[in-house]
Amino acid sequence: MKAVLRVPTEQYAFIEIEDEFKDQDAVIEGYENLKKKISGGEGLPMKEWNAALDLYLAEGTGESDTYMRMSKYQQNIIQEIKRAFKRINK
């Protein structure tokens, strides 16, 4: 079966992919996988997020696989902190 997957990326933007799928379950799975790739991960649970944030604030670094599992919102927070450190340490 042919299906078109549309995943929103911004307020008025989306990514659209047309592909062949075995059945409806495969369409749903394909959509969920695409959505995860676009959003940068499902996000870290609160305890793991706090540990990653504390590590970044204390040492200015973190693990790349942890970063990839963060949601876009969590990644944006890390990036804002990174830019703030650069401004402060000029």
OpenMM code with the backbone's topology and positions (N, CA, C; nanometers):
from openmm import Vec3, app, unit

residues = "MET LYS ALA VAL LEU ARG VAL PRO THR GLU GLN TYR ALA PHE ILE GLU ILE GLU ASP GLU PHE LYS ASP GLN ASP ALA VAL ILE GLU GLY TYR GLU ASN LEU LYS LYS LYS ILE SER GLY GLY GLU GLY LEU PRO MET LYS GLU TRP ASN ALA ALA LEU ASP LEU TYR LEU ALA GLU GLY THR GLY GLU SER ASP THR TYR MET ARG MET SER LYS TYR GLN GLN ASN ILE ILE GLN GLU ILE LYS ARG ALA PHE LYS ARG ILE ASN LYS".split()
positions = [
    Vec3(0.0837, -0.1176, 0.0000),
    Vec3(0.0000, 0.0000, 0.0000),
    Vec3(0.0883, 0.1241, 0.0000),
    Vec3(0.0467, 0.2241, -0.0719),
    Vec3(0.1209, 0.3496, -0.0796),
    Vec3(0.0648, 0.4460, 0.0243),
    Vec3(0.1549, 0.5181, 0.0926),
    Vec3(0.1117, 0.6150, 0.1932),
    Vec3(0.2041, 0.7359, 0.1900),
    Vec3(0.1495, 0.8495, 0.2295),
    Vec3(0.2259, 0.9732, 0.2404),
    Vec3(0.2355, 1.0066, 0.3883),
    Vec3(0.3594, 1.0196, 0.4374),
    Vec3(0.3826, 1.0553, 0.5776),
    Vec3(0.4155, 1.2034, 0.5835),
    Vec3(0.3425, 1.2779, 0.6642),
    Vec3(0.3675, 1.4204, 0.6833),
    Vec3(0.3954, 1.4449, 0.8304),
    Vec3(0.5156, 1.4926, 0.8581),
    Vec3(0.5542, 1.5185, 0.9969),
    Vec3(0.5839, 1.6674, 1.0111),
    Vec3(0.5134, 1.7374, 1.1003),
    Vec3(0.5394, 1.8800, 1.1197),
    Vec3(0.6782, 1.9034, 1.1775),
    Vec3(0.7435, 2.0091, 1.1284),
    Vec3(0.8772, 2.0433, 1.1761),
    Vec3(0.8809, 2.1809, 1.2416),
    Vec3(0.7983, 2.2708, 1.1932),
    Vec3(0.7861, 2.4057, 1.2480),
    Vec3(0.6401, 2.4463, 1.2366),
    Vec3(0.6096, 2.5717, 1.2689),
    Vec3(0.4705, 2.6141, 1.2702),
    Vec3(0.4026, 2.5950, 1.1343),
    Vec3(0.4658, 2.6345, 1.0267),
    Vec3(0.4058, 2.6210, 0.8938),
    Vec3(0.4905, 2.5343, 0.8017),
    Vec3(0.5611, 2.4372, 0.8572),
    Vec3(0.6495, 2.3530, 0.7772),
    Vec3(0.6323, 2.2068, 0.8156),
    Vec3(0.6601, 2.1209, 0.7197),
    Vec3(0.6543, 1.9777, 0.7462),
    Vec3(0.7444, 1.9050, 0.6476),
    Vec3(0.7749, 1.7812, 0.6795),
    Vec3(0.8467, 1.6936, 0.5882),
    Vec3(0.7466, 1.5903, 0.5393),
    Vec3(0.7465, 1.5683, 0.4091),
    Vec3(0.6528, 1.4741, 0.3501),
    Vec3(0.7306, 1.3667, 0.2757),
    Vec3(0.6973, 1.2407, 0.3039),
    Vec3(0.7621, 1.1270, 0.2375),
    Vec3(0.6539, 1.0342, 0.1859),
    Vec3(0.6647, 0.9974, 0.0590),
    Vec3(0.5724, 0.9015, -0.0007),
    Vec3(0.6471, 0.7702, -0.0175),
    Vec3(0.5863, 0.6605, 0.0296),
    Vec3(0.6547, 0.5314, 0.0256),
    Vec3(0.5524, 0.4178, 0.0206),
    Vec3(0.6025, 0.2994, -0.0074),
    Vec3(0.5205, 0.1784, -0.0065),
    Vec3(0.5337, 0.1105, 0.1298),
    Vec3(0.4221, 0.0641, 0.1846),
    Vec3(0.4211, -0.0031, 0.3137),
    Vec3(0.3426, -0.1329, 0.3020),
    Vec3(0.3786, -0.2275, 0.3878),
    Vec3(0.3156, -0.3591, 0.3871),
    Vec3(0.1685, -0.3516, 0.4299),
    Vec3(0.1428, -0.2759, 0.5373),
    Vec3(0.0067, -0.2645, 0.5890),
    Vec3(-0.0050, -0.1374, 0.6730),
    Vec3(-0.1200, -0.1161, 0.7349),
    Vec3(-0.1428, 0.0057, 0.8139),
    Vec3(-0.0504, 0.0138, 0.9344),
    Vec3(-0.0215, -0.0992, 0.9963),
    Vec3(0.0697, -0.0985, 1.1107),
    Vec3(0.2091, -0.0509, 1.0690),
    Vec3(0.2524, -0.0906, 0.9497),
    Vec3(0.3829, -0.0473, 0.9000),
    Vec3(0.3832, 0.1023, 0.8715),
    Vec3(0.2706, 0.1557, 0.8277),
    Vec3(0.2591, 0.3005, 0.8047),
    Vec3(0.2750, 0.3744, 0.9372),
    Vec3(0.2055, 0.3284, 1.0387),
    Vec3(0.2122, 0.3931, 1.1706),
    Vec3(0.3538, 0.3844, 1.2262),
    Vec3(0.4158, 0.2684, 1.2145),
    Vec3(0.5536, 0.2515, 1.2622),
    Vec3(0.6490, 0.3421, 1.1850),
    Vec3(0.6312, 0.3530, 1.0545),
    Vec3(0.7146, 0.4416, 0.9729),
    Vec3(0.6994, 0.5868, 1.0143),
    Vec3(0.5755, 0.6269, 1.0419),
    Vec3(0.5490, 0.7632, 1.0863),
    Vec3(0.6170, 0.7910, 1.2197),
    Vec3(0.6017, 0.6997, 1.3147),
    Vec3(0.6621, 0.7178, 1.4466),
    Vec3(0.8153, 0.7250, 1.4370),
    Vec3(0.8754, 0.6407, 1.3546),
    Vec3(1.0208, 0.6431, 1.3369),
    Vec3(1.0669, 0.7747, 1.2759),
    Vec3(0.9947, 0.8227, 1.1745),
    Vec3(1.0302, 0.9500, 1.1115),
    Vec3(1.0157, 1.0648, 1.2105),
    Vec3(0.9089, 1.0623, 1.2878),
    Vec3(0.8845, 1.1663, 1.3881),
    Vec3(0.9968, 1.1711, 1.4914),
    Vec3(1.0446, 1.0538, 1.5353),
    Vec3(1.1539, 1.0474, 1.6324),
    Vec3(1.2821, 1.1062, 1.5745),
    Vec3(1.3114, 1.0741, 1.4488),
    Vec3(1.4329, 1.1256, 1.3846),
    Vec3(1.4286, 1.2764, 1.3714),
    Vec3(1.3129, 1.3300, 1.3396),
    Vec3(1.2997, 1.4742, 1.3209),
    Vec3(1.3053, 1.5471, 1.4542),
    Vec3(1.2410, 1.4934, 1.5553),
    Vec3(1.2335, 1.5637, 1.6835),
    Vec3(1.3609, 1.5497, 1.7656),
    Vec3(1.4597, 1.4661, 1.7260),
    Vec3(1.5830, 1.4532, 1.8000),
    Vec3(1.5748, 1.3639, 1.9195),
    Vec3(1.4804, 1.2761, 1.9190),
    Vec3(1.4664, 1.1855, 2.0323),
    Vec3(1.3407, 1.2140, 2.1099),
    Vec3(1.3016, 1.1189, 2.1906),
    Vec3(1.1794, 1.1338, 2.2691),
    Vec3(1.2011, 1.2225, 2.3900),
    Vec3(1.3231, 1.2398, 2.4271),
    Vec3(1.3516, 1.3186, 2.5454),
    Vec3(1.3948, 1.2292, 2.6598),
    Vec3(1.4784, 1.2833, 2.7431),
    Vec3(1.5281, 1.2076, 2.8576),
    Vec3(1.4285, 1.2146, 2.9725),
    Vec3(1.4158, 1.1070, 3.0493),
    Vec3(1.3349, 1.1135, 3.1712),
    Vec3(1.3972, 1.2171, 3.2666),
    Vec3(1.3170, 1.2706, 3.3555),
    Vec3(1.3596, 1.3820, 3.4413),
    Vec3(1.4893, 1.3527, 3.5165),
    Vec3(1.5026, 1.2357, 3.5748),
    Vec3(1.6227, 1.2037, 3.6529),
    Vec3(1.7477, 1.2039, 3.5641),
    Vec3(1.7373, 1.1438, 3.4456),
    Vec3(1.8508, 1.1399, 3.3534),
    Vec3(1.8795, 1.2787, 3.2961),
    Vec3(1.7723, 1.3567, 3.2690),
    Vec3(1.7885, 1.4932, 3.2184),
    Vec3(1.8620, 1.5792, 3.3215),
    Vec3(1.8227, 1.5685, 3.4482),
    Vec3(1.8890, 1.6458, 3.5540),
    Vec3(2.0370, 1.6090, 3.5636),
    Vec3(2.0687, 1.4802, 3.5527),
    Vec3(2.2084, 1.4367, 3.5592),
    Vec3(2.2883, 1.4909, 3.4405),
    Vec3(2.2293, 1.4865, 3.3210),
    Vec3(2.2973, 1.5374, 3.2017),
    Vec3(2.3175, 1.6888, 3.2113),
    Vec3(2.2163, 1.7596, 3.2582),
    Vec3(2.2253, 1.9047, 3.2739),
    Vec3(2.3297, 1.9421, 3.3786),
    Vec3(2.3299, 1.8723, 3.4921),
    Vec3(2.4285, 1.8988, 3.5972),
    Vec3(2.5705, 1.8741, 3.5472),
    Vec3(2.5897, 1.7669, 3.4713),
    Vec3(2.7215, 1.7376, 3.4150),
    Vec3(2.7662, 1.8485, 3.3212),
    Vec3(2.6761, 1.8952, 3.2359),
    Vec3(2.7125, 2.0018, 3.1421),
    Vec3(2.7447, 2.1314, 3.2151),
    Vec3(2.6671, 2.1649, 3.3165),
    Vec3(2.6922, 2.2876, 3.3921),
    Vec3(2.8233, 2.2795, 3.4706),
    Vec3(2.8560, 2.1629, 3.5230),
    Vec3(2.9764, 2.1466, 3.6046),
    Vec3(3.1030, 2.1348, 3.5193),
    Vec3(3.0943, 2.0604, 3.4086),
    Vec3(3.2149, 2.0301, 3.3323),
    Vec3(3.2157, 2.0872, 3.1910),
    Vec3(3.1010, 2.1403, 3.1451),
    Vec3(3.0942, 2.1960, 3.0107),
    Vec3(3.0978, 2.0906, 2.9016),
    Vec3(3.0622, 1.9686, 2.9353),
    Vec3(3.0634, 1.8606, 2.8373),
    Vec3(2.9565, 1.7582, 2.8719),
    Vec3(2.9363, 1.6651, 2.7816),
    Vec3(2.8400, 1.5583, 2.8035),
    Vec3(2.8609, 1.4488, 2.7010),
    Vec3(2.7823, 1.3435, 2.7093),
    Vec3(2.7956, 1.2317, 2.6173),
    Vec3(2.7075, 1.2542, 2.4944),
    Vec3(2.7631, 1.2259, 2.3763),
    Vec3(2.6891, 1.2526, 2.2526),
    Vec3(2.5659, 1.1630, 2.2391),
    Vec3(2.5724, 1.0386, 2.2844),
    Vec3(2.4542, 0.9524, 2.2734),
    Vec3(2.3416, 1.0017, 2.3634),
    Vec3(2.3764, 1.0585, 2.4773),
    Vec3(2.2762, 1.1177, 2.5662),
    Vec3(2.2121, 1.2378, 2.4981),
    Vec3(2.2945, 1.3202, 2.4335),
    Vec3(2.2448, 1.4381, 2.3621),
    Vec3(2.1471, 1.3970, 2.2519),
    Vec3(2.1776, 1.2906, 2.1802),
    Vec3(2.0926, 1.2463, 2.0697),
    Vec3(1.9576, 1.1927, 2.1177),
    Vec3(1.9497, 1.1471, 2.2414),
    Vec3(1.8241, 1.0973, 2.2963),
    Vec3(1.7388, 1.2087, 2.3558),
    Vec3(1.7953, 1.3291, 2.3656),
    Vec3(1.7207, 1.4424, 2.4191),
    Vec3(1.6160, 1.4893, 2.3186),
    Vec3(1.5093, 1.5490, 2.3709),
    Vec3(1.4106, 1.6118, 2.2836),
    Vec3(1.4722, 1.7402, 2.2283),
    Vec3(1.4105, 1.7953, 2.1265),
    Vec3(1.4591, 1.9227, 2.0703),
    Vec3(1.4607, 2.0304, 2.1789),
    Vec3(1.3609, 2.0311, 2.2638),
    Vec3(1.3534, 2.1294, 2.3712),
    Vec3(1.4736, 2.1159, 2.4648),
    Vec3(1.5067, 1.9932, 2.5047),
    Vec3(1.6212, 1.9702, 2.5923),
    Vec3(1.7518, 2.0076, 2.5221),
    Vec3(1.7638, 1.9736, 2.3938),
    Vec3(1.8835, 2.0104, 2.3186),
    Vec3(1.8973, 2.1620, 2.3094),
    Vec3(1.7853, 2.2322, 2.2911),
    Vec3(1.7901, 2.3781, 2.2841),
    Vec3(1.8375, 2.4395, 2.4146),
    Vec3(1.7976, 2.3822, 2.5259),
    Vec3(1.8443, 2.4325, 2.6560),
    Vec3(1.9963, 2.4188, 2.6658),
    Vec3(2.0492, 2.3034, 2.6277),
    Vec3(2.1943, 2.2818, 2.6307),
    Vec3(2.2641, 2.3823, 2.5402),
    Vec3(2.2085, 2.4059, 2.4213),
    Vec3(2.2702, 2.4999, 2.3274),
    Vec3(2.2679, 2.6430, 2.3811),
    Vec3(2.1595, 2.6823, 2.4475),
    Vec3(2.1524, 2.8160, 2.5076),
    Vec3(2.2570, 2.8325, 2.6179),
    Vec3(2.2735, 2.7299, 2.6985),
    Vec3(2.3751, 2.7337, 2.8044),
    Vec3(2.5141, 2.7420, 2.7424),
    Vec3(2.5372, 2.6666, 2.6371),
    Vec3(2.6656, 2.6678, 2.5674),
    Vec3(2.6971, 2.8085, 2.5156),
    Vec3(2.5976, 2.8733, 2.4539),
    Vec3(2.6187, 3.0102, 2.4042),
    Vec3(2.6419, 3.1081, 2.5188),
    Vec3(2.5715, 3.0877, 2.6296),
    Vec3(2.5901, 3.1758, 2.7461),
    Vec3(2.7323, 3.1622, 2.8009),
    Vec3(2.7835, 3.0387, 2.8098),
    Vec3(2.9215, 3.0179, 2.8555),
    Vec3(3.0196, 3.0905, 2.7643),
    Vec3(2.9968, 3.0880, 2.6352),
    Vec3(3.0860, 3.1552, 2.5400),
    Vec3(3.0820, 3.3050, 2.5593),
    Vec3(2.9623, 3.3612, 2.5822),
    Vec3(2.9516, 3.5054, 2.6046),
    Vec3(3.0216, 3.5463, 2.7332),
    Vec3(3.0037, 3.4689, 2.8377),
    Vec3(3.0625, 3.5018, 2.9684),
    Vec3(3.2134, 3.4912, 2.9663),
    Vec3(3.2674, 3.3915, 2.8975),
    Vec3(3.4097, 3.3647, 2.8995),
    Vec3(3.4868, 3.4291, 2.7847),
    Vec3(3.4358, 3.5368, 2.7295),
    Vec3(3.5065, 3.6054, 2.6204),
    Vec3(3.6402, 3.6562, 2.6625),
] * unit.nanometer
topology = app.Topology()
chain = topology.addChain("A")
for resn in residues:
    res = topology.addResidue(resn, chain)
    for name in ("N", "CA", "C"):
        topology.addAtom(name, app.Element.getBySymbol(name[0]), res)
